[in-house]
Amino acid sequence: MHVLPDDDDWLADERRAIGDRIRAERERQNLTQERLILAAGIDRVTLWRVETGEESKVSTLLRIARVLGVQLRDLVG
């Protein structure tokens, strides 16, 4: 069993890392935020939250992964 740190800073760090990977993959594919938003069926604020590391629903991450053509596990690390 893994012991988690007493604080939740690690959660924020992990969310930011996920957002960074999503942004990097989107940019690697030359996709604008607008195109990803439309293809994934999400709104602009939702994508902004994901890419900046705020709380995200798994269903939102799955939608983004599908549009990017990658496995969710590749985005979450």
BELUR-V466888 format. One record per residue. N is the residue number from 1. RES is the residue in three letters. SS is DSSP state (a for helix, b for strand, c for the rest). OMEGA is omega as a letter, one per 30 degrees, with the letter a starting at -180 (none if undefined). D_FIRST is the distance of its C-alpha to the first C-alpha in whole Angstrom. Layout:
[[N	RES	SS	OMEGA	D_FIRST] [N	RES	SS	OMEGA	D_FIRST]]
This chain:
[[1	MET	c	l	0] [2	HIS	c	l	4] [3	VAL	c	a	6] [4	LEU	c	l	9] [5	PRO	c	a	13] [6	ASP	c	a	15] [7	ASP	c	a	18] [8	ASP	c	l	18] [9	ASP	a	a	20] [10	TRP	a	l	17] [11	LEU	a	l	18] [12	ALA	a	l	22] [13	ASP	a	l	21] [14	GLU	a	l	19] [15	ARG	a	l	22] [16	ARG	a	l	25] [17	ALA	a	l	24] [18	ILE	a	l	24] [19	GLY	a	l	27] [20	ASP	a	l	28] [21	ARG	a	l	28] [22	ILE	a	l	29] [23	ARG	a	a	32] [24	ALA	a	l	33] [25	GLU	a	l	33] [26	ARG	a	a	35] [27	GLU	a	l	37] [28	ARG	a	a	37] [29	GLN	c	a	38] [30	ASN	c	l	41] [31	LEU	c	l	40] [32	THR	c	l	41] [33	GLN	a	a	39] [34	GLU	a	l	42] [35	ARG	a	l	42] [36	LEU	a	l	38] [37	ILE	a	a	38] [38	LEU	a	a	41] [39	ALA	a	a	40] [40	ALA	a	a	36] [41	GLY	c	l	38] [42	ILE	c	l	36] [43	ASP	c	a	38] [44	ARG	a	a	39] [45	VAL	a	l	37] [46	THR	a	l	34] [47	LEU	a	l	34] [48	TRP	a	l	34] [49	ARG	a	l	31] [50	VAL	a	a	29] [51	GLU	a	l	30] [52	THR	a	l	30] [53	GLY	c	l	26] [54	GLU	c	l	27] [55	GLU	c	l	25] [56	SER	c	l	26] [57	LYS	c	l	26] [58	VAL	a	a	24] [59	SER	a	l	27] [60	THR	a	l	29] [61	LEU	a	l	27] [62	LEU	a	l	28] [63	ARG	a	a	31] [64	ILE	a	l	31] [65	ALA	a	a	29] [66	ARG	a	l	32] [67	VAL	a	a	35] [68	LEU	a	l	34] [69	GLY	c	l	33] [70	VAL	c	l	30] [71	GLN	c	l	26] [72	LEU	a	a	24] [73	ARG	a	l	21] [74	ASP	a	l	24] [75	LEU	a	a	24] [76	VAL	a	l	21] [77	GLY	c	none	20]]
